[in-house]
Every structure is written in structure tokens, then in C-alpha cells.
Amino acid sequence: MLKLVDFLVLEQKAILDRWFDLIMDTYAENTAVLWKKKDDPFANPVRHKFEAGMRGIVVALAGCGECPRAEVFAPMLDEIVRVRAVQDFTPSQATAFVYLLKKAVRETLWEKVVEHDLFVELLALESAIDVLALLAFDIYCQCRAKIAELRITQIRKQYDRLLKRANLVCDFSAEGEEP
């Protein structure tokens, strides 16, 4: 008797293609068209990163059982989340791509689920995807915190250069102390 994970493996390309299309629908039309048409990883590194992360996620889901482990999935999610964290998305929009996997699986495998009575397995898979969404949100928050840290560092360096150019010497460590 076939299980849902068997169909995940057998229909992997169709699931990945549909998931990629759903993710591209979250972008402006001209961006989506550009990323969809170029297969060369050097000409289109974003597509390459997305596909590598997505493929890893689907393969790992097929082999992990019901409880995905962060150490297994974090590197694959990171491939996609890093790209989306620097784009003009809200936190929920940036991490919603994980939930689109549910839609891709249902659209691709629904007939198999019905035919082989795999509803319980589908619910377990969707619960595992929910865990991945939470993990993606954690990764997103880490990326945004790093971006904020880099911006603060850049502003401090610019401020220091301005002070040096103006030949001003300020000792902030002594600020506020009485002479």
C-alpha cells in the first residue's frame, strides 16, 4: 500500500514546479517573469537558491516523519528566507511561502489522497509544514536583526568619518562626568 511520502517522492517535480509558481505569484509580474525564465544559476541566483531550498525541504519532509527537526530544515529554509528578508515584504508575507507548499501538495496529490484514503497522512504532513513556517519566521527575525545591526554599524562608521573630517575629537566615554 502506498503512503503519502511515496507520492511526495514520485510527484516531487510537479510539487516543486507548482510551489515555485505559487511563490512567484507573490512577486511583481516583471520580477516573476525574470526569475521563471532563466535556469542558469549564475544568471539567476535567486531562482537557484529557491529551488535548492525547496527541493531540500520536500525531500527532507518525505524522509523525516511527523516532526521536522530544526537542524535539518533550517539550512534549506535559510536559502529562501534570506532572500525574502531583504525584500519589501511584511514578516508574514516573507514567510508565507512555507504555507504555499500545503497548497502545492494538495493541488498535486489530492486525487491520490482521496483514492488511497491518505487524509490522516496529509494532516500530519500539513502539521509538519506548520512547524516549518514557525522555523522560517525565527530565521526571518534573525535575518532582520542582523540587517538592523549592520545598518547601525554603518551609521556609526559614517558618523565617525564625519567627525574625523571635521577635525573634531569627542570622547563619549567621559560625557556627562563632572571635571
MODELLER restraints for C-alpha pairs under 7 A, 6 or more apart:
rsr = mdl.restraints
at = mdl.atoms
rsr.add(forms.Gaussian(group=physical.xy_distance, feature=features.Distance(at['CA:4:A'], at['CA:118:A']), mean=6.44, stdev=0.5))
rsr.add(forms.Gaussian(group=physical.xy_distance, feature=features.Distance(at['CA:4:A'], at['CA:121:A']), mean=6.31, stdev=0.5))
rsr.add(forms.Gaussian(group=physical.xy_distance, feature=features.Distance(at['CA:5:A'], at['CA:62:A']), mean=4.93, stdev=0.5))
rsr.add(forms.Gaussian(group=physical.xy_distance, feature=features.Distance(at['CA:8:A'], at['CA:62:A']), mean=6.33, stdev=0.5))
rsr.add(forms.Gaussian(group=physical.xy_distance, feature=features.Distance(at['CA:9:A'], at['CA:62:A']), mean=6.82, stdev=0.5))
rsr.add(forms.Gaussian(group=physical.xy_distance, feature=features.Distance(at['CA:14:A'], at['CA:108:A']), mean=6.85, stdev=0.5))
rsr.add(forms.Gaussian(group=physical.xy_distance, feature=features.Distance(at['CA:15:A'], at['CA:104:A']), mean=5.67, stdev=0.5))
rsr.add(forms.Gaussian(group=physical.xy_distance, feature=features.Distance(at['CA:15:A'], at['CA:105:A']), mean=5.95, stdev=0.5))
rsr.add(forms.Gaussian(group=physical.xy_distance, feature=features.Distance(at['CA:15:A'], at['CA:108:A']), mean=6.09, stdev=0.5))
rsr.add(forms.Gaussian(group=physical.xy_distance, feature=features.Distance(at['CA:16:A'], at['CA:54:A']), mean=6.92, stdev=0.5))
rsr.add(forms.Gaussian(group=physical.xy_distance, feature=features.Distance(at['CA:16:A'], at['CA:55:A']), mean=6.87, stdev=0.5))
rsr.add(forms.Gaussian(group=physical.xy_distance, feature=features.Distance(at['CA:18:A'], at['CA:104:A']), mean=5.53, stdev=0.5))
rsr.add(forms.Gaussian(group=physical.xy_distance, feature=features.Distance(at['CA:19:A'], at['CA:100:A']), mean=6.37, stdev=0.5))
rsr.add(forms.Gaussian(group=physical.xy_distance, feature=features.Distance(at['CA:19:A'], at['CA:101:A']), mean=5.69, stdev=0.5))
rsr.add(forms.Gaussian(group=physical.xy_distance, feature=features.Distance(at['CA:19:A'], at['CA:104:A']), mean=5.20, stdev=0.5))
rsr.add(forms.Gaussian(group=physical.xy_distance, feature=features.Distance(at['CA:22:A'], at['CA:100:A']), mean=6.52, stdev=0.5))
rsr.add(forms.Gaussian(group=physical.xy_distance, feature=features.Distance(at['CA:23:A'], at['CA:97:A']), mean=5.86, stdev=0.5))
rsr.add(forms.Gaussian(group=physical.xy_distance, feature=features.Distance(at['CA:24:A'], at['CA:32:A']), mean=5.14, stdev=0.5))
rsr.add(forms.Gaussian(group=physical.xy_distance, feature=features.Distance(at['CA:25:A'], at['CA:32:A']), mean=6.96, stdev=0.5))
rsr.add(forms.Gaussian(group=physical.xy_distance, feature=features.Distance(at['CA:35:A'], at['CA:44:A']), mean=6.54, stdev=0.5))
rsr.add(forms.Gaussian(group=physical.xy_distance, feature=features.Distance(at['CA:35:A'], at['CA:47:A']), mean=5.82, stdev=0.5))
rsr.add(forms.Gaussian(group=physical.xy_distance, feature=features.Distance(at['CA:38:A'], at['CA:44:A']), mean=5.93, stdev=0.5))
rsr.add(forms.Gaussian(group=physical.xy_distance, feature=features.Distance(at['CA:41:A'], at['CA:48:A']), mean=5.24, stdev=0.5))
rsr.add(forms.Gaussian(group=physical.xy_distance, feature=features.Distance(at['CA:49:A'], at['CA:79:A']), mean=5.62, stdev=0.5))
rsr.add(forms.Gaussian(group=physical.xy_distance, feature=features.Distance(at['CA:49:A'], at['CA:80:A']), mean=6.53, stdev=0.5))
rsr.add(forms.Gaussian(group=physical.xy_distance, feature=features.Distance(at['CA:50:A'], at['CA:79:A']), mean=6.43, stdev=0.5))
rsr.add(forms.Gaussian(group=physical.xy_distance, feature=features.Distance(at['CA:50:A'], at['CA:80:A']), mean=5.31, stdev=0.5))
rsr.add(forms.Gaussian(group=physical.xy_distance, feature=features.Distance(at['CA:53:A'], at['CA:76:A']), mean=4.29, stdev=0.5))
rsr.add(forms.Gaussian(group=physical.xy_distance, feature=features.Distance(at['CA:53:A'], at['CA:77:A']), mean=6.00, stdev=0.5))
rsr.add(forms.Gaussian(group=physical.xy_distance, feature=features.Distance(at['CA:53:A'], at['CA:79:A']), mean=5.43, stdev=0.5))
rsr.add(forms.Gaussian(group=physical.xy_distance, feature=features.Distance(at['CA:53:A'], at['CA:80:A']), mean=6.34, stdev=0.5))
rsr.add(forms.Gaussian(group=physical.xy_distance, feature=features.Distance(at['CA:56:A'], at['CA:76:A']), mean=6.03, stdev=0.5))
rsr.add(forms.Gaussian(group=physical.xy_distance, feature=features.Distance(at['CA:57:A'], at['CA:73:A']), mean=6.58, stdev=0.5))
rsr.add(forms.Gaussian(group=physical.xy_distance, feature=features.Distance(at['CA:57:A'], at['CA:76:A']), mean=6.23, stdev=0.5))
rsr.add(forms.Gaussian(group=physical.xy_distance, feature=features.Distance(at['CA:66:A'], at['CA:124:A']), mean=6.00, stdev=0.5))
rsr.add(forms.Gaussian(group=physical.xy_distance, feature=features.Distance(at['CA:66:A'], at['CA:125:A']), mean=6.60, stdev=0.5))
rsr.add(forms.Gaussian(group=physical.xy_distance, feature=features.Distance(at['CA:66:A'], at['CA:128:A']), mean=5.90, stdev=0.5))
rsr.add(forms.Gaussian(group=physical.xy_distance, feature=features.Distance(at['CA:67:A'], at['CA:128:A']), mean=5.94, stdev=0.5))
rsr.add(forms.Gaussian(group=physical.xy_distance, feature=features.Distance(at['CA:68:A'], at['CA:128:A']), mean=6.14, stdev=0.5))
rsr.add(forms.Gaussian(group=physical.xy_distance, feature=features.Distance(at['CA:70:A'], at['CA:135:A']), mean=6.99, stdev=0.5))
rsr.add(forms.Gaussian(group=physical.xy_distance, feature=features.Distance(at['CA:77:A'], at['CA:136:A']), mean=6.13, stdev=0.5))
rsr.add(forms.Gaussian(group=physical.xy_distance, feature=features.Distance(at['CA:78:A'], at['CA:139:A']), mean=6.65, stdev=0.5))
rsr.add(forms.Gaussian(group=physical.xy_distance, feature=features.Distance(at['CA:81:A'], at['CA:95:A']), mean=6.93, stdev=0.5))
rsr.add(forms.Gaussian(group=physical.xy_distance, feature=features.Distance(at['CA:81:A'], at['CA:136:A']), mean=6.70, stdev=0.5))
rsr.add(forms.Gaussian(group=physical.xy_distance, feature=features.Distance(at['CA:81:A'], at['CA:139:A']), mean=6.91, stdev=0.5))
rsr.add(forms.Gaussian(group=physical.xy_distance, feature=features.Distance(at['CA:81:A'], at['CA:140:A']), mean=5.97, stdev=0.5))
rsr.add(forms.Gaussian(group=physical.xy_distance, feature=features.Distance(at['CA:82:A'], at['CA:143:A']), mean=6.54, stdev=0.5))
rsr.add(forms.Gaussian(group=physical.xy_distance, feature=features.Distance(at['CA:84:A'], at['CA:94:A']), mean=5.37, stdev=0.5))
rsr.add(forms.Gaussian(group=physical.xy_distance, feature=features.Distance(at['CA:85:A'], at['CA:94:A']), mean=6.40, stdev=0.5))
rsr.add(forms.Gaussian(group=physical.xy_distance, feature=features.Distance(at['CA:85:A'], at['CA:140:A']), mean=5.96, stdev=0.5))
rsr.add(forms.Gaussian(group=physical.xy_distance, feature=features.Distance(at['CA:85:A'], at['CA:143:A']), mean=6.47, stdev=0.5))
rsr.add(forms.Gaussian(group=physical.xy_distance, feature=features.Distance(at['CA:85:A'], at['CA:144:A']), mean=6.51, stdev=0.5))
rsr.add(forms.Gaussian(group=physical.xy_distance, feature=features.Distance(at['CA:95:A'], at['CA:133:A']), mean=6.63, stdev=0.5))
rsr.add(forms.Gaussian(group=physical.xy_distance, feature=features.Distance(at['CA:95:A'], at['CA:136:A']), mean=6.02, stdev=0.5))
rsr.add(forms.Gaussian(group=physical.xy_distance, feature=features.Distance(at['CA:95:A'], at['CA:137:A']), mean=5.97, stdev=0.5))
rsr.add(forms.Gaussian(group=physical.xy_distance, feature=features.Distance(at['CA:98:A'], at['CA:129:A']), mean=6.88, stdev=0.5))
rsr.add(forms.Gaussian(group=physical.xy_distance, feature=features.Distance(at['CA:98:A'], at['CA:132:A']), mean=6.93, stdev=0.5))
rsr.add(forms.Gaussian(group=physical.xy_distance, feature=features.Distance(at['CA:98:A'], at['CA:133:A']), mean=5.48, stdev=0.5))
rsr.add(forms.Gaussian(group=physical.xy_distance, feature=features.Distance(at['CA:99:A'], at['CA:129:A']), mean=6.95, stdev=0.5))
rsr.add(forms.Gaussian(group=physical.xy_distance, feature=features.Distance(at['CA:99:A'], at['CA:133:A']), mean=6.86, stdev=0.5))
rsr.add(forms.Gaussian(group=physical.xy_distance, feature=features.Distance(at['CA:102:A'], at['CA:126:A']), mean=6.21, stdev=0.5))
rsr.add(forms.Gaussian(group=physical.xy_distance, feature=features.Distance(at['CA:113:A'], at['CA:119:A']), mean=6.19, stdev=0.5))
rsr.add(forms.Gaussian(group=physical.xy_distance, feature=features.Distance(at['CA:163:A'], at['CA:169:A']), mean=6.98, stdev=0.5))
